[in-house]
Amino acid sequence: MKYVGIQAQKSVNNFKSILLLVFFPCVILFLVWAFLQILCRQLVGSANYDSAATANQLFVEALPWVIGVCLIWFLIAYLANTIIINRSTGSHPLDRWDNKRVYNLVENLCMANNMSMPKINVINDNSLNAFASGINEKTFTVTLSRGIISKLNDQELEGVIAHELTHIRNRDVKLLVVSIVFVGIFSFLTQMLLRSVLYISRRGGKGKSGVILIILLALALAAVGYLVTMLMRFAISRKREYMADAGSVEMTKNPLALATALRKISTDSRIEAVRQKDVAQLFIDNPLSKGFAGLFSTHPPIEKRIAVLEQF
């Protein structure tokens, strides 16, 4: 794998984050414009009526409202991302006095690599997994499951923590949080439209064409949401996991410890509280990317990662 420096990786991830920030409102605005175009053509039967011009006029009037809603939604989700992730994963703060071993490992790695100490959270699950999250120094967090703390020795756990600290150092976590917020918004909008379809279809009677129109729009939005999800997964390259593994080796000077840790993690990485694919991509081993789903995963196969580590 071609070597990429830390600063170069940070720059790439910051650029991708900005790109997603610009891309998302553009997609939303396009969907609103398309919705108005289709709606005006369906509702206006007169051949002399310029439905396109009417739709464009409505779009101009709706523009500030759409941008305002997108901005408010994003700010709320962006500022509340820590709460959203904690609730989605069932994680909560780990007190220093509850586990001095974990705190010592994290502090030693941070001091040795001139990094600020992140928060430490724990998931009460006996499975083995971990992830990093946050958008700035105040919110950066390393989360570990009870299983990974109890079942790994100090060297293996140090390798896992170093992997997550590398994600923070490389700003991978910032890019992931942005993608989770955007995918979540598309998911919410799609569900709302589908529920509207079910509600109107149950009423039956008049307005059949309206039901068909809403169904088509719901399918279109679902397709766009799926496409955006795929694009975001491609933007979040699998290389980030290899680089985080390499960063762990750089910090600990012990590649075999991380390889052994990954081998243990692969036997039981399924955290019961995690059911959303967008949140699952945060983990060191994505518990929802097994089988066919792994073809579109943001994580490379864990066996390949172990093989690379064993070649160091």
N, C-alpha and C positions, 0 to 999 in steps of 0.2 A: 504494500500500500504506500502510495506517495506521501511523504512527510509534509505535514502542514503545521506551521508554528502556531503558538497559542494566540498571539496577536492577530494573525491572519484568520484563525478560526473565529475569534471574537468579532472581527470585522464582517466576516461572511454571515454569521448569525444575526448581527445587528442589521445588516442590509436586508436579510430575509424577513426580519421582524417588521421593518419599515415597509417592505413590499407588501406584506400581508395587510398591514394597516391601510394601505392605499387600495389594495385589491378588493377588500371586503365591501366598503361602501360603493365601489364601482359596480360590483355584482348586484347588490341590493337595488341600486338605482336602475340598473338595466331591467331587473325583474319588475319593478314598479312601472317602468315605461312600457314593457311588453304587456303587462296586465291591463293597463289603460288602453293600449292599442286594440287588444282582443275584445275588451269589454265594450268599447265604443262601436266596433264593427258588429258585434252581436246585438247590441241594444238598439241601434239605429237602422231602420229599414229603408229609409229614403235614399234613392240613388244619387240625388242632388246634394246630399249632405256630406260634407268633408269630415269623415270620422277621424282621419289621421291628424288634421289640424286641431280638432277638438281634444283629442288625446294628448297632443303635444302641449296644448294650453293648460290642461289639467295637470300634466306632469310638471310644468313650470310652477304652478301654484302649490303643488304638493312637495316640491323639492326641499324647501327649508324645513318642512315638518319631518320628512324622511331622514334628512341629515341630522336633525335635532334628536330624533328618537334613537338613531344609530349611535350618536355620540353619548347620549345619556346611558343607553344600555351598555355600551362598551366601558364607560367610566365605572359604572356600578360593578360590572363583572370583573373588570381589571383590578379595581381596588379591593374587591371582596374575593379574589381568587383563592386566597389562603383558606378562608372559611369554606368555600365551595369544595376545594380539594380535600380538606380535612373531613368534611361530611361525607364525601364520596368514597373515601378510603377508610373511614372509621378511625382516623389517627387522632392522637391527643399528645400534649407536651409530656416529655419524660423529665422528671425532676432529677437534678444532679445527685441527690442523696439516694434516689431509687436505684441508680446504676452508675457508680463512679467509674467502673471499667469502661463503659461506652464513652463517657465524657472525657476520660483521660486519653483514649485513642483519638477522638476527634480533636481535642486541644493540641495534642502533640503534633498531629499532621498539619494543623493550621499554623502553628508557630514555626514549624520547620519550613513551610512553604509561603510564609508571609501573607496568610489569608486571615480575614476576620472570622471569628467563631460564629457559625450558623446556629440557628435553633435546632433542637433535637426533638423529634416526635417519635411515638411508638404506636404500632398497631397491635391490638391484642388478638393475635392470630398465630397459631403454631406453624403455619407455612413459612417458607423462607423467601423473603423478598425485601427490597429497599428501593427508595427513590429520593431524588432531590427536587425541590420546588422553590418558587419565589421569583420576584422581579427586581429586587434591590437588596442592599445590605441589611435592611430592617426585616425583610421577609424571607431571606434565604433559609431553607430548612432541609435537614437530612432526616428522613423518616425510615425507621427500621421496624421490622416485625419482631414480635416476641420470639418467634421460632428461629429467626436468623441470629438473634443475640445469643440464644441459649445453645444452638446446635453448631455454631462455628467457633473455632479456637481464636485466640487473639490475632494471630497472623492473617487468618482468612477474613475475619471481621474487619481488620485494618485495611485489607485490600479492597473490600466492598465499600467501606467509608471513603477511601481515597478515590475510588471510581466516581462516587456521587459528588465529592468535592471538585473533581475535574469538570463535571457537568456544570457546576456553579461557576467555576473559574472561566470556562469557555463560553459562558452565557447560553448554553443549551437550554437551560430551564426557562429563560425569558421567552425564547422562541416557542417552546412547548406550551407555555401558559397562553400566549397569544393565539396559538392554533386551537387550543381547547376552548377558549372563549368564543371564537368565531364558529367552530363546528357546533358548539352548543346552541348558538343562536339559530343556525340553519335547522338544526334538529327541532328546536322549539317551534319555529315557524311552520315547518312541515307537519308537525303533530297538530298544530292549531287548524291548519287547512284540512287535514284529513278528518278531524273531529267535526268540522263544519260540513264536510261532505256527508258524513254519517247522519248528522242532525237533519240536514235538508232532505236527504234521501228517505228518511223515515217519515217525513211529513207527506211525501208523495204529492199527487194531484198536479196542480199548476206549477209552472216554472221548471219543467223538465230540462229545457235548454240551459237554464241557469245552473242546474245540478251538473250537467255535462261539462259546462264551462269551468265550474269550480274543480271538478275532478281532473280536467286537463291541466288546470293551473297547479293543482296540488301535485300531480305527477311531474310536471315540469320543474317545480320547486324542489321536489324530492330528488330528481335527476341532477339538478344543479348542485344541491347540497352534497350529494354523493360525489359528484365531480370535484367540488371544492375540497372535500375530505381527502380524495385521492391525491389532488395536487399538493395539499398540505403535507401529506405523508411522504410524497416524493421530495418536497422542499426540506423536510426533516430527514436528511440522509442517514442511511444505516451506518455511514462512516463515523458518525458521532459516537456510536457505541465502541467501535474499535479505538477511536481516539481517547475515549474515557478509560478504556482498558489500558491503553498505553500510558495515559496520565497516572493511573494507579501504580503501574510498574515504576514509573519515574519517581513517584513519591515514596514508595515502600522498598524499592530495589528487590522485590520478591514476586516475580511473575507466577511462580508455581502456587503460591498461596492463593492468589485470585483464581487461578485455573481450578484448584481444588474446591474453592468456595462456589464457583459457578457450577461445577459438577454436582455438588450437594444441592444447590438451589434448583437445578433442573429437575430434580426428583419430586419436588413439591413446592411450586411457586404460586399456586392458586390462592390468592387472598379472597376469602368469601365475600367480604364487603364490596369488592370491586366488580362491577358489572358493566361499566361503560368503557367502550374501546378507547375513547379519547383520553380518559384518565389512566387507563391501563398502560398506555405508551410511556408513562413517566417511569415505570419500574425498571430495575436492572435486567429483569427477565419478564417480558410481556406475558402475563398469564392468560390472555385471550387471543394469542396469535398462533395457536397450535393447529396442526393439520393444514387444510386448504387456505385458511385465513392467513397463514404465515407467508404466503406468496406476496401479500400486500402489506406486510408488517414493516414498521419502522425499525425493527430490531433484526440483525442478522441471526442465523441459527446459532444457538449457544454452543453447539459442537464445534463450529468453525472458530468461534472466539476462543474456545479452550485450546484448539489446535495451534492458533497463532501464539497464544501465551506460552505454550510449551516449547515453541521454537526460539524463545528469547535466550 
